[in-house]
Amino acid sequence: MPAAKSAFADLKGVTYADSPLAALDGADALAVVTEWKEFRSPDFQAIRARLKTPAVFDGRNLYDPEEMKRAGLEYYPIGRAVARSSG
């Protein structure tokens, strides 16, 4: 993260988190824009607990829509059908 902090030092309003889950604290939604291995099998319950709105926008189609629905997450995959939780 030191390289990112240095590269974006001039940008106002940029904040950094200690972990991917910590970055979700109080966020309105999660946008997935990478296929990095560490994001392929997240703890969906922990994600849901940290988001203000349980919404995930998946630009890489990493997750199964039915699994997301069971986890209580509104799932918006790019190029696939939307899965919404029933509760």
Residue, then its C-alpha position, 0 to 999 in steps of 0.5 A: m500500500p505504500a506505493a498507492k499512498s505515494a501515487f495518490a498523495d495529491l488526491k483529496g478524500v482518498t482513504y485507505a483500509d487495512s483489509p478488503l473487509a475493512a474497506l466495506d465498513g459503512a460502504d453503500a455497495l461493493a463493486v468487484v472489478t478484479e479477478w485477483k485470487e483473494f477475492r474469489s471466495p470471500d465471506f459473503q456473510a461478513i460482506r453483508a454485515r459491513l455494507k449499508t445496503p447489501a448490494v454487490f456489483d460484479g464486473r468480473n462475474l466471479y460469483d454464483p447468483e444463487e449463492m449470493k441470493r442465499a447470502g442475502l445479497e443483491y447481486y448485479p453481475i455484468g452480462r448475467a441475470v440479477a439475483r436479489s435476496s427475498g429478505 
